Amino acid sequence: MTTDGTLTGTPTTAGTYPITLTATNGVAPDATLNTSITVTGSGCTGSWCWPLSR
């Protein structure tokens, strides 16, 4: 994850992956959220992927 909060990458294996998001503002305590990201099929047909990218 980048410093602006963008999560990028190319998933290679379908599955559900647990993640923990943490927000800080310099005043304790930090806020946390335990959640998950589910990776499914690629969404690609031929050379086109959804959302459209090429």
C-alpha positions as a LaTeX table, in Angstrom:
\begin{tabular}{lrrr}
\hline
Residue & $x$ (\AA) & $y$ (\AA) & $z$ (\AA) \\
\hline
Met1 & 0.00 & 0.00 & 0.00 \\
Thr2 & 1.30 & 3.43 & $-0.90$ \\
Thr3 & 1.43 & 6.36 & 1.52 \\
Asp4 & $-1.75$ & 7.80 & $-0.06$ \\
Gly5 & $-3.64$ & 4.59 & 0.72 \\
Thr6 & $-3.62$ & 3.04 & $-2.76$ \\
Leu7 & $-3.48$ & $-0.74$ & $-2.89$ \\
Thr8 & $-1.98$ & $-1.96$ & $-6.15$ \\
Gly9 & $-0.77$ & $-5.19$ & $-7.65$ \\
Thr10 & $-1.79$ & $-8.11$ & $-9.80$ \\
Pro11 & $-3.40$ & $-11.01$ & $-7.95$ \\
Thr12 & $-2.16$ & $-14.42$ & $-9.03$ \\
Thr13 & $-4.12$ & $-16.78$ & $-6.77$ \\
Ala14 & $-7.83$ & $-16.69$ & $-6.01$ \\
Gly15 & $-8.78$ & $-16.75$ & $-2.35$ \\
Thr16 & $-9.77$ & $-14.66$ & 0.64 \\
Tyr17 & $-6.95$ & $-12.85$ & 2.37 \\
Pro18 & $-7.17$ & $-11.23$ & 5.82 \\
Ile19 & $-5.85$ & $-7.68$ & 6.16 \\
Thr20 & $-5.66$ & $-5.12$ & 8.96 \\
Leu21 & $-6.11$ & $-1.44$ & 8.14 \\
Thr22 & $-4.66$ & 1.07 & 10.59 \\
Ala23 & $-5.29$ & 4.82 & 10.68 \\
Thr24 & $-3.15$ & 7.15 & 12.76 \\
Asn25 & $-3.31$ & 10.87 & 13.41 \\
Gly26 & $-0.69$ & 11.25 & 16.12 \\
Val27 & $-3.20$ & 10.92 & 18.94 \\
Ala28 & $-3.47$ & 7.51 & 20.58 \\
Pro29 & $-5.03$ & 5.09 & 20.15 \\
Asp30 & $-4.74$ & 4.23 & 16.45 \\
Ala31 & $-7.94$ & 3.07 & 14.73 \\
Thr32 & $-7.79$ & $-0.45$ & 13.29 \\
Leu33 & $-10.12$ & $-2.52$ & 11.14 \\
Asn34 & $-9.71$ & $-6.25$ & 10.56 \\
Thr35 & $-11.26$ & $-7.23$ & 7.23 \\
Ser36 & $-10.47$ & $-9.32$ & 4.17 \\
Ile37 & $-9.97$ & $-8.99$ & 0.44 \\
Thr38 & $-11.46$ & $-11.64$ & $-1.84$ \\
Val39 & $-9.67$ & $-12.34$ & $-5.12$ \\
Thr40 & $-11.79$ & $-14.03$ & $-7.80$ \\
Gly41 & $-11.33$ & $-14.66$ & $-11.53$ \\
Ser42 & $-9.23$ & $-12.32$ & $-13.61$ \\
Gly43 & $-12.07$ & $-10.58$ & $-15.46$ \\
Cys44 & $-10.07$ & $-10.82$ & $-18.68$ \\
Thr45 & $-11.26$ & $-11.97$ & $-22.08$ \\
Gly46 & $-8.57$ & $-12.17$ & $-24.72$ \\
Ser47 & $-6.52$ & $-8.98$ & $-24.43$ \\
Trp48 & $-9.25$ & $-6.99$ & $-22.63$ \\
Cys49 & $-9.63$ & $-6.79$ & $-18.87$ \\
Trp50 & $-12.38$ & $-5.21$ & $-16.76$ \\
Pro51 & $-12.14$ & $-2.44$ & $-15.83$ \\
Leu52 & $-10.80$ & $-1.69$ & $-19.28$ \\
Ser53 & $-7.03$ & $-1.69$ & $-19.39$ \\
Arg54 & $-4.74$ & $-2.82$ & $-22.10$ \\
\hline
\end{tabular}
